[in-house]
Amino acid sequence: MTIEEYKRQSIKRVNKQAAVSGAFTNCFDTRAQSERKRTSERKRRLKALVRSNITEIDVLAQYFMISVNTIKKVAYSAGYRISNGQVVESVMR
């Protein structure tokens, strides 16, 4: 294989990866939009669960089928704070 053939193959591979990831379409915009929608849906559901006294981080993570760290991020972005493994209403709200 010559250097030129190798370069052509690597360019094809990079272009194929970019096409799959959505670089040549508006896929990045729709991916970001769906990510925001999923996050806001999680916040809404989290608020409803906290109002109904389900506040343990482990239980919430199992309910959402996501990791504990992710549910903590969602709780913080929703305006809650974490204390002793429980989601607590923030005083600042």
Backbone as JSON Lines, residues from 0, in Angstrom:
{"i":0,"aa":"M","n":[0.85,-1.17,0.0],"ca":[0.0,0.0,0.0],"c":[0.91,1.24,0.0]}
{"i":1,"aa":"T","n":[0.62,2.13,-0.89],"ca":[1.41,3.35,-0.96],"c":[0.87,4.39,0.02]}
{"i":2,"aa":"I","n":[1.62,5.44,0.19],"ca":[1.2,6.49,1.1],"c":[-0.08,7.16,0.6]}
{"i":3,"aa":"E","n":[-0.19,7.34,-0.71],"ca":[-1.39,7.96,-1.28],"c":[-2.63,7.11,-1.04]}
{"i":4,"aa":"E","n":[-2.49,5.79,-1.22],"ca":[-3.63,4.9,-0.98],"c":[-4.03,4.93,0.49]}
{"i":5,"aa":"Y","n":[-3.03,4.94,1.37],"ca":[-3.3,4.99,2.8],"c":[-4.04,6.29,3.16]}
{"i":6,"aa":"K","n":[-3.59,7.41,2.6],"ca":[-4.25,8.69,2.87],"c":[-5.69,8.67,2.38]}
{"i":7,"aa":"R","n":[-5.91,8.11,1.16],"ca":[-7.27,8.04,0.63],"c":[-8.16,7.19,1.53]}
{"i":8,"aa":"Q","n":[-7.62,6.05,1.99],"ca":[-8.41,5.18,2.87],"c":[-8.74,5.87,4.19]}
{"i":9,"aa":"S","n":[-7.77,6.57,4.75],"ca":[-8.04,7.23,6.03],"c":[-9.05,8.36,5.85]}
{"i":10,"aa":"I","n":[-8.98,9.09,4.74],"ca":[-9.96,10.15,4.48],"c":[-11.36,9.55,4.32]}
{"i":11,"aa":"K","n":[-11.46,8.42,3.61],"ca":[-12.76,7.76,3.46],"c":[-13.29,7.32,4.81]}
{"i":12,"aa":"R","n":[-12.41,6.76,5.64],"ca":[-12.83,6.29,6.96],"c":[-13.33,7.45,7.81]}
{"i":13,"aa":"V","n":[-12.6,8.55,7.81],"ca":[-13.0,9.73,8.59],"c":[-14.33,10.28,8.09]}
{"i":14,"aa":"N","n":[-14.49,10.35,6.79],"ca":[-15.74,10.84,6.23],"c":[-16.9,9.92,6.57]}
{"i":15,"aa":"K","n":[-16.66,8.62,6.55],"ca":[-17.72,7.67,6.89],"c":[-18.12,7.83,8.36]}
{"i":16,"aa":"Q","n":[-17.13,7.99,9.24],"ca":[-17.44,8.18,10.66],"c":[-18.21,9.48,10.87]}
{"i":17,"aa":"A","n":[-17.82,10.52,10.14],"ca":[-18.52,11.81,10.28],"c":[-19.95,11.7,9.78]}
{"i":18,"aa":"A","n":[-20.15,10.95,8.7],"ca":[-21.51,10.78,8.16],"c":[-22.38,10.0,9.14]}
{"i":19,"aa":"V","n":[-21.79,8.98,9.75],"ca":[-22.55,8.18,10.71],"c":[-22.92,9.02,11.93]}
{"i":20,"aa":"S","n":[-22.01,9.89,12.38],"ca":[-22.28,10.71,13.56],"c":[-23.17,11.9,13.25]}
{"i":21,"aa":"G","n":[-23.45,12.16,11.98],"ca":[-24.37,13.22,11.62],"c":[-23.71,14.53,11.26]}
{"i":22,"aa":"A","n":[-22.44,14.5,10.94],"ca":[-21.73,15.75,10.66],"c":[-22.19,16.41,9.36]}
{"i":23,"aa":"F","n":[-22.71,15.63,8.43],"ca":[-23.07,16.19,7.13],"c":[-24.56,16.49,7.03]}
{"i":24,"aa":"T","n":[-25.26,16.37,8.12],"ca":[-26.7,16.67,8.13],"c":[-26.97,17.62,9.29]}
{"i":25,"aa":"N","n":[-28.22,17.85,9.55],"ca":[-28.6,18.66,10.71],"c":[-28.81,17.79,11.94]}
{"i":26,"aa":"C","n":[-28.2,16.62,11.94],"ca":[-28.41,15.65,13.02],"c":[-27.92,16.19,14.36]}
{"i":27,"aa":"F","n":[-26.84,16.99,14.34],"ca":[-26.34,17.52,15.6],"c":[-27.39,18.39,16.28]}
{"i":28,"aa":"D","n":[-28.1,19.18,15.49],"ca":[-29.15,20.04,16.06],"c":[-30.26,19.2,16.66]}
{"i":29,"aa":"T","n":[-30.7,18.16,15.94],"ca":[-31.78,17.34,16.46],"c":[-31.33,16.52,17.66]}
{"i":30,"aa":"R","n":[-30.05,16.11,17.67],"ca":[-29.55,15.36,18.82],"c":[-29.53,16.25,20.05]}
{"i":31,"aa":"A","n":[-29.07,17.49,19.91],"ca":[-29.06,18.41,21.04],"c":[-30.47,18.72,21.5]}
{"i":32,"aa":"Q","n":[-31.37,18.87,20.55],"ca":[-32.77,19.15,20.89],"c":[-33.39,17.97,21.65]}
{"i":33,"aa":"S","n":[-33.14,16.75,21.22],"ca":[-33.69,15.59,21.92],"c":[-33.06,15.44,23.3]}
{"i":34,"aa":"E","n":[-31.79,15.8,23.42],"ca":[-31.12,15.75,24.73],"c":[-31.76,16.74,25.7]}
{"i":35,"aa":"R","n":[-32.04,17.96,25.22],"ca":[-32.71,18.95,26.07],"c":[-34.11,18.49,26.46]}
{"i":36,"aa":"K","n":[-34.81,17.88,25.52],"ca":[-36.17,17.4,25.8],"c":[-36.13,16.3,26.85]}
{"i":37,"aa":"R","n":[-35.16,15.38,26.72],"ca":[-35.05,14.28,27.68],"c":[-34.71,14.82,29.06]}
{"i":38,"aa":"T","n":[-33.82,15.8,29.13],"ca":[-33.44,16.37,30.42],"c":[-34.62,17.08,31.07]}
{"i":39,"aa":"S","n":[-35.37,17.85,30.3],"ca":[-36.51,18.55,30.89],"c":[-37.6,17.57,31.33]}
{"i":40,"aa":"E","n":[-37.76,16.48,30.59],"ca":[-38.72,15.46,30.99],"c":[-38.29,14.79,32.3]}
{"i":41,"aa":"R","n":[-37.01,14.52,32.44],"ca":[-36.49,13.94,33.68],"c":[-36.71,14.89,34.85]}
{"i":42,"aa":"K","n":[-36.46,16.18,34.64],"ca":[-36.67,17.16,35.71],"c":[-38.13,17.19,36.13]}
{"i":43,"aa":"R","n":[-39.02,17.18,35.17],"ca":[-40.45,17.22,35.47],"c":[-40.86,16.0,36.28]}
{"i":44,"aa":"R","n":[-40.41,14.82,35.85],"ca":[-40.75,13.58,36.57],"c":[-40.12,13.55,37.95]}
{"i":45,"aa":"L","n":[-38.88,14.07,38.06],"ca":[-38.2,14.12,39.36],"c":[-38.97,14.99,40.33]}
{"i":46,"aa":"K","n":[-39.43,16.14,39.88],"ca":[-40.19,17.04,40.75],"c":[-41.47,16.37,41.24]}
{"i":47,"aa":"A","n":[-42.13,15.64,40.35],"ca":[-43.36,14.94,40.74],"c":[-43.07,13.85,41.77]}
{"i":48,"aa":"L","n":[-41.97,13.14,41.6],"ca":[-41.62,12.09,42.56],"c":[-41.23,12.67,43.92]}
{"i":49,"aa":"V","n":[-40.49,13.77,43.91],"ca":[-40.09,14.39,45.17],"c":[-41.31,14.92,45.91]}
{"i":50,"aa":"R","n":[-42.28,15.47,45.18],"ca":[-43.52,15.94,45.82],"c":[-44.28,14.79,46.46]}
{"i":51,"aa":"S","n":[-44.17,13.58,45.87],"ca":[-44.87,12.43,46.44],"c":[-43.99,11.65,47.42]}
{"i":52,"aa":"N","n":[-42.96,12.32,47.95],"ca":[-42.1,11.81,49.02],"c":[-41.21,10.64,48.62]}
{"i":53,"aa":"I","n":[-40.84,10.54,47.39],"ca":[-39.83,9.57,46.96],"c":[-38.55,10.38,46.76]}
{"i":54,"aa":"T","n":[-37.66,10.31,47.75],"ca":[-36.51,11.21,47.73],"c":[-35.16,10.51,47.79]}
{"i":55,"aa":"E","n":[-35.12,9.2,47.96],"ca":[-33.83,8.51,48.05],"c":[-33.17,8.46,46.68]}
{"i":56,"aa":"I","n":[-31.89,8.8,46.65],"ca":[-31.15,8.85,45.4],"c":[-31.12,7.49,44.71]}
{"i":57,"aa":"D","n":[-30.89,6.42,45.48],"ca":[-30.81,5.08,44.89],"c":[-32.13,4.67,44.25]}
{"i":58,"aa":"V","n":[-33.22,4.96,44.92],"ca":[-34.55,4.61,44.4],"c":[-34.85,5.4,43.13]}
{"i":59,"aa":"L","n":[-34.52,6.68,43.15],"ca":[-34.75,7.52,41.97],"c":[-33.91,7.06,40.79]}
{"i":60,"aa":"A","n":[-32.66,6.69,41.06],"ca":[-31.79,6.21,39.98],"c":[-32.34,4.92,39.37]}
{"i":61,"aa":"Q","n":[-32.86,4.04,40.21],"ca":[-33.46,2.81,39.69],"c":[-34.73,3.12,38.92]}
{"i":62,"aa":"Y","n":[-35.51,4.06,39.4],"ca":[-36.75,4.43,38.72],"c":[-36.47,4.97,37.32]}
{"i":63,"aa":"F","n":[-35.45,5.85,37.22],"ca":[-35.12,6.44,35.93],"c":[-34.22,5.53,35.09]}
{"i":64,"aa":"M","n":[-33.71,4.46,35.7],"ca":[-32.78,3.53,35.05],"c":[-31.53,4.26,34.56]}
{"i":65,"aa":"I","n":[-31.0,5.15,35.43],"ca":[-29.77,5.87,35.14],"c":[-28.87,5.77,36.36]}
{"i":66,"aa":"S","n":[-27.64,6.19,36.22],"ca":[-26.7,6.09,37.34],"c":[-27.02,7.12,38.43]}
{"i":67,"aa":"V","n":[-26.46,6.87,39.59],"ca":[-26.67,7.77,40.71],"c":[-26.09,9.14,40.41]}
{"i":68,"aa":"N","n":[-24.93,9.17,39.77],"ca":[-24.32,10.47,39.44],"c":[-25.19,11.26,38.47]}
{"i":69,"aa":"T","n":[-25.81,10.59,37.52],"ca":[-26.67,11.28,36.56],"c":[-27.91,11.84,37.25]}
{"i":70,"aa":"I","n":[-28.49,11.07,38.16],"ca":[-29.68,11.57,38.85],"c":[-29.32,12.73,39.77]}
{"i":71,"aa":"K","n":[-28.1,12.72,40.29],"ca":[-27.65,13.86,41.09],"c":[-27.55,15.11,40.23]}
{"i":72,"aa":"K","n":[-27.01,14.97,39.02],"ca":[-26.9,16.11,38.11],"c":[-28.28,16.65,37.76]}
{"i":73,"aa":"V","n":[-29.24,15.74,37.51],"ca":[-30.6,16.16,37.19],"c":[-31.22,16.89,38.38]}
{"i":74,"aa":"A","n":[-30.99,16.36,39.58],"ca":[-31.55,16.98,40.78],"c":[-30.96,18.37,41.0]}
{"i":75,"aa":"Y","n":[-29.65,18.5,40.84],"ca":[-29.02,19.82,41.0],"c":[-29.54,20.81,39.97]}
{"i":76,"aa":"S","n":[-29.68,20.36,38.73],"ca":[-30.16,21.27,37.68],"c":[-31.64,21.62,37.87]}
{"i":77,"aa":"A","n":[-32.37,20.77,38.59],"ca":[-33.78,21.06,38.86],"c":[-33.95,21.96,40.08]}
{"i":78,"aa":"G","n":[-32.83,22.28,40.75],"ca":[-32.9,23.19,41.89],"c":[-32.93,22.51,43.24]}
{"i":79,"aa":"Y","n":[-32.7,21.21,43.28],"ca":[-32.66,20.49,44.55],"c":[-31.22,20.38,45.02]}
{"i":80,"aa":"R","n":[-31.06,19.94,46.26],"ca":[-29.72,19.6,46.73],"c":[-29.78,18.21,47.35]}
{"i":81,"aa":"I","n":[-28.6,17.61,47.54],"ca":[-28.51,16.25,48.04],"c":[-27.99,16.29,49.47]}
{"i":82,"aa":"S","n":[-28.67,15.59,50.37],"ca":[-28.24,15.52,51.76],"c":[-28.49,14.11,52.28]}
{"i":83,"aa":"N","n":[-27.43,13.43,52.69],"ca":[-27.51,12.06,53.24],"c":[-28.23,11.1,52.29]}
{"i":84,"aa":"G","n":[-27.94,11.19,51.01],"ca":[-28.54,10.29,50.04],"c":[-30.0,10.58,49.72]}
{"i":85,"aa":"Q","n":[-30.45,11.75,50.12],"ca":[-31.84,12.16,49.9],"c":[-31.86,13.44,49.06]}
{"i":86,"aa":"V","n":[-32.86,13.57,48.22],"ca":[-33.07,14.81,47.5],"c":[-33.86,15.74,48.4]}
{"i":87,"aa":"V","n":[-33.33,16.95,48.6],"ca":[-33.93,17.89,49.55],"c":[-34.25,19.18,48.81]}
{"i":88,"aa":"E","n":[-35.36,19.79,49.17],"ca":[-35.69,21.1,48.6],"c":[-34.61,22.09,48.97]}
{"i":89,"aa":"S","n":[-34.18,22.86,48.03],"ca":[-33.14,23.84,48.28],"c":[-33.74,25.04,48.98]}
{"i":90,"aa":"V","n":[-33.0,25.59,49.92],"ca":[-33.48,26.75,50.68],"c":[-33.53,27.98,49.78]}
{"i":91,"aa":"M","n":[-32.68,28.01,48.76],"ca":[-32.58,29.18,47.89],"c":[-33.8,29.35,46.99]}
{"i":92,"aa":"R","n":[-34.61,28.32,46.85],"ca":[-35.72,28.37,45.91],"c":[-36.79,29.3,46.31]}
